[in-house]
Amino acid sequence: MSKAKSKRQIPGPAPVMAAPVPKPAPKPRESEYPLSELVKGARAVLGVSPECVMTAFRLAGIGRATEQQARKIVDDFMKQEV
C-alpha cells in the first residue's frame, strides 16, 4: 500500500485590496426657467421691466436660462450703449 501524501496548502497573506474611492457628490443643478416665467418675475427677481427681459433674451437668442444666466443677459443688455 502506498500512502498518498497530502500536500497541505499553507495560506499565504491575503491580497491587499485598495479602498474604494468615493465619488464626489453631484452638484445640484440650478433650475432653468422659460422666458415666460422670467418675464413674469422680471421686477421681483431681476429688478427690471418685463419688456427689458423680453428684449434682452430675444437679442441673445435664448429661450431658457437659470436665474444667474438671466441676470447676466439682462445686465449685459442694460449696459449697452444706445
C-alpha positions in Angstrom: 0.0 0.0 0.0 1.2 3.3 -0.9 0.4 6.2 1.2 -0.6 9.2 -0.8 1.0 12.2 0.8 -1.4 15.0 1.0 0.0 18.3 0.2 -1.0 20.9 2.7 -1.5 24.3 1.4 -0.4 26.9 3.8 -2.5 30.0 3.2 -0.3 33.0 2.3 -1.1 36.6 3.2 -4.5 37.8 1.9 -4.3 40.0 -1.1 -4.4 43.7 -0.3 -7.3 45.5 -2.0 -7.4 49.2 -2.4 -10.1 51.0 -0.6 -12.9 52.2 -2.9 -12.6 55.8 -3.9 -15.8 57.6 -3.1 -17.3 59.5 -6.0 -17.9 63.2 -5.4 -21.5 64.1 -4.8 -23.1 65.6 -7.9 -23.6 69.4 -7.7 -27.2 70.3 -7.6 -28.3 71.8 -10.9 -29.8 75.3 -10.9 -33.3 75.3 -12.2 -33.8 76.7 -15.7 -36.8 78.9 -16.4 -38.5 79.5 -19.7 -38.6 83.1 -20.9 -42.3 83.5 -20.0 -41.5 82.7 -16.3 -38.6 85.2 -16.3 -40.8 87.9 -17.8 -43.5 87.3 -15.1 -40.9 87.8 -12.4 -38.8 90.4 -14.0 -39.3 93.2 -11.5 -39.1 90.9 -8.4 -36.2 88.8 -9.5 -34.2 90.8 -11.9 -35.2 94.4 -10.9 -36.1 95.5 -14.5 -39.3 95.8 -16.5 -40.7 92.7 -18.3 -40.0 94.4 -21.7 -36.3 94.7 -20.9 -36.1 90.9 -20.1 -38.0 90.1 -23.3 -35.8 92.2 -25.5 -32.6 91.1 -23.8 -33.4 87.4 -24.3 -34.6 87.9 -27.9 -31.4 89.7 -28.9 -29.4 87.0 -27.2 -31.4 84.3 -29.0 -32.1 82.4 -25.7 -35.4 81.0 -24.6 -34.4 79.4 -21.2 -31.9 80.3 -18.5 -31.1 79.9 -14.9 -31.5 82.9 -12.6 -27.8 83.6 -12.7 -27.7 83.4 -16.5 -30.7 85.6 -16.8 -29.1 88.3 -14.6 -26.0 88.3 -16.8 -28.0 88.5 -20.0 -30.2 91.4 -18.7 -27.2 93.2 -17.1 -25.2 93.0 -20.4 -28.3 94.3 -22.3 -28.8 97.2 -19.9 -25.2 98.3 -20.1 -25.2 98.5 -23.9 -24.7 102.0 -25.3 -27.6 103.3 -27.3 
